């Protein structure tokens, strides 16, 4: 285990190609974050790695740099496969990898559902080298014989705690079975439950575990405000909080698709610049919502947990847990949307009497008790 070891303090101390260094400089990335400093040299050396660090710590670049470094442009075959749980995270990861690639951006290919598979099939036939995909669509291409993983040398499971959970585990296992057993494998996540490490033993060879922050709680740059509240008062409370916003983007998390649509519709009718993100949206609608959120056209995003992972938007000032999530891991991922990369943020959490038991379970899972006070209407 590498819990405290030293890593390269700068990218200059790593054995990187000149093109990769130039790409990093072009992205205004000067020094590696702790997770990057400690995992990139290990991955470049061919080691299997389990990397745990909080959201916003730079995990994507930690595996994207080795993926690009190990890519042989002369070979028209899939050499790296990155599996992620959501479309939004797939788009983000592919964007980072593409920015590092010298030459045609077609080197990096995206595979995800909710859109036509034909462009993906064409890209794979042209000879994709780095593939970033969600499990379902990746498995579809494998079963149809369009995707060939026999030449894969590097395989990454991003957000490993969700990738190995019940919802994805079967698809992930099927995909891994199509790749060479002698491949290099890396798992990255903000949280690393023990069962993930146990499952990793099946798929990784003598891995080095790098833990940057073992605490499942939110980063110290996030200030928590937890309120006991009546269910009937939650709408008034969220309106009060939105009226006090200072211009930074805000995410309001609901529990269900229907609840998110209803809440967004109510807020919109009251004049708030909101957009809703939930799993039933078509891909072009999801992309339009995210474009409006990033541009500031709709700076308030009402979302299900689909936005808790892989949503990388600069300067989110506040996260509001209108409804509690179902686990401490989801709580960590939700509040990790703010207070990223050293910036400060605020997490507001409402707890109704019906949610008392769930909140105690979340606190117990985090190993942390939060100060709580009753919500009182302001003004």
Secondary structure, 3 states (H helix, E strand, C coil): CECCCCCCCCHHHCCCCHHHHHHHHHCCCCCCCHHHHHHHHHHHCCCCEEEECCCCCCHHHHHHHHHHHCCCCCCCCCCEEEEECCHHHHHHHHHHHHHHCCCCHHHEEEECCCCCCHHHHHHHHHCCCEEEEEHHHHHHHHHCCCCCCCCCCEEEEECHHHHCCHHHHHHHHHHHHCCCCCCEEEEEECCCCHHHHHHHHHHCCCCEEEECCCCCCCCCCEEEEEEECCHHHHHHHHHHHHHCCCCCCEEEECCCHHHHHHHHHHHHHCCCCEEEECCCCCHHHHHHHHHHHHHCCCCEEEECHHHCCCCCCCCCCEEEECCCCCCHHHHHHHHCCCCHHHCCEEEEEEECHHHHHHHHHHHHHHCCCCCEEECCCCC
